[in-house]
């Protein structure tokens, strides 16, 4: 389904990002993924992808740093020759109620989650325009749709990703480029580990279970493939019905 395609995934060494990398590799895509700092984990993920039989390479990059993003995208094009799919998945949380939330906590989350998505999109924008094709998939959150107590910074950043997705979709649609977003609910990852033992949260989900990384990866595969060529500016929830 993705043979001869090159996918770039931010935050690709673990969690949802790693699940997306693996899913894409299983369907033939070569993978370039970005990671923040855990080199050992990144190398593990590269080994998993290479074992599937595709070309894979990890790049350490802070997506909140515009200069680093510019250089890493340039290097990926040099190494792989092309980019066909961009998944903006890198994200962080610094949860606190508003009175206790420091300005640095707010800025750090917005810089990584929202500005990082913008910086990465900006660097593939002209490339996708010239080739008149490309898929941009942004990972937002149900917190960006409904808000969540204690996550004013995270919810604001993810709501911003929704607006960015729709704006980019309108700008690039006439060039054959699709830009969509996925809004996961509670997916079992390192980031949500502190919540997964909370039965009250589980009971609030109509499907009465937490999601897996593969649940998000399946939708990311659909949005990266030819099957979604007439879908753009859409936000698809993967949340077990939580945000209905």
Buried (B, 14 or more C-beta within 10 A) or exposed (E): BBEEBBBBBBBBBBBBBBBBBBBBBBBBBBBBBBBBEEEEBBEBBBEBBBEBEBBBBBBBBBBBBBEBBBBBBEBBBEEBEEBBBBBBBBBBBBBBEEEEBEEEBBBBBBBBBBBBBBBBBBBBBEBBBEBEBBBBBBBBBBBBBBBBEBBBBBBBBBBBBBEBBBEBBEEBEEBBBBBBBBBBBBBBBEBBEEEEEEEEBBEEBEEEEBBBBBBBBBBBBBBBBEEBEEBBBBBBBBBBEBBE
